[in-house]
Amino acid sequence: MKWTIAALALLGAQAAEAATPPACITREQVSDATLFILPTLLDAVADKCRPSLPPRAYLLNGGRTLARRLAATSDQHWAGAKAAVNAFGSGALPDGLSAETMRGVMRDMVMTKGLAKLTPADCARIDDAAEALSPLPPQNIGRLTALLIQLGAGEKGKGLNICQ
């Protein structure tokens, strides 16, 4: 979940340029953003973590299948993902930006900034999380991510502010 938050935050930071943070984003927007970026994140994390994971690790085997399964419906979540990113940047993403272009931008951003501090311990935890999520339908993965982010932020005022 923290890598989904990191990806959303990176995109928001790139789009914001001193914009005021949004009051909140909806669970549906978080779910859409998760389901849009998760296939890219799974592949990027698997590539980065390959040296520190055992050959039979889920990310290196079943994780690719999960990424492909989620990628099959990823484009359906582009509008909600874009709305979530635009909430951070006051509509900074151009209207004509395609889902495929944005996926490439997000992968580059995640690979260069988001995964730079990834540790072998993080790799093992992400591997466990991916395996635990694998039997769930995509909608449940998105909903669960939004709920966990909301629970994690709690009343601490940290992380994404998800509308009630």
N, C-alpha and C positions, 0 to 999 in steps of 0.2 A: 504494500500500500504506500509506503513512504516513497517509492520510486515513481508511482503515479502522481503523488503530491509534488514531488520534485519536478517532474515533467511539466505539470500544469503551472507550477511556479516559474519555471524557466521560460515558458511561453508567455506567461503574463508579464514577466519582467522585460522580455524583449519587446512586447507590444505596448507596454505602459508608458515609457518615457515620461516619468513624473506625473502620471495620471493618478487621481485619487482612487484608492482601492474600492471595489464594489461593496455595497452593504452586505450582499450575500449572493451566492449562486445556488441554483436549485439542485436537489438530489439527482434529478433527471439529467441536468447538464453535467454533473460529475460522472454519472453513469455513462453518458454518451462519450465524454472525454476519455474515460477509462477504456471503453470498448473500442474507441477509435485508435488510441495510442498503445494499448496493451500488446497487440501482436508485434509491433515495432520494438517495444521495450523487452519483451521476452527474447526476441532474436538478439538484440543488442547486449542484454545481460548474459545470455548464453555464450556469445562470442567473447565478451570480456572475461567471463568466469571460467572458460574452458580450462585454462592451466591449473586452476585451484580446485576443480571439481573432479570426483572420480569418474571414470569412463561410463559407468552405469547411471550417473546422475540423471534425474528426471529432465532437467533443462536441456541436457545434451541429447536426449532421446525423445521422450514423449512431449517435452516442451515445444519442440518444433511442430509437432502435430497439433498441439493446443494453439500455437500461434497461427497456423494455417486455418484452423477451424474458426478462430475469432476473426481472422483477416477476411474470411468469406462474407461477413456481414459488417465489416468495419466502415465501409462507405455509407451505410445507412445511418451511422452515428456522426457523420461529418458536421451536419448543421448544428446539432447540440454541442459538439465539441468546439466548433467555431464560436458559438454563443458564449460558452464558458470562458474561452480565451479572450473574446472581445469584452467580457464583463470586467476583466482586469485592465484592458487597454482602451476603453471607450471606443470600441469599433475600429481599432487600429488595423485589423486584418482586412485586406482589400476584398471586395465582393467577388471578384473573378478568380480568386485563388482556389485551385482545384484541391480535392482531397489528396491526390497523389503527390502534388507539389508540397503540400503541408506535411505529409508523412515523411518526405525526404528531409525537409527542414527540421522537423522534430527529431528524426533519427540523428542528424548531424549534431543538433544541440545536445541531445541526450548523450551521445558518444563523446563529445568534447568536454562538456561541462558536468552533466548529471552523473556520469559513471566514473569520473576522475578519482573520486575518493572511495570507490567500492573496495571493500576488504574481502579476503577469503571467507571470513565469518559471515559477512553480508551475503556472499554468494550462496553459502550453505542454507541460510535462512530463506532467501528468495527461492532457492530450489525447492525447499519444503513447502513454501506457500504456493508455488506454482502447481506442485503435485496435488496439494489439498484442494485447489480450485478446479483442477482438471475435469472432474466428473460433472461439475455444475453447468447448466445451460448458460449461454452468454448473458442473458438478462439478469440472472441471479448473481453472476460475477460483478456486473455493473452496480446492481442494487447493494450488494454486500460491501463493495468498496466504498460507496457513498456513505453507507451507515457506519462503517468502521472509521472513516475519516471524521464523520460527525461525532462519533463517540470519543475518538482520540482527542479531538479539539476540546470537547466538553465545554466547561465554563472557563477554561484557562485563557481563552482568546487567542490561541495559537492555531496555526495552520489555516486551512480554508474555512471561511465563514459560510456554512451551508444553511440556507433558509429553512426555517421550521415548518 
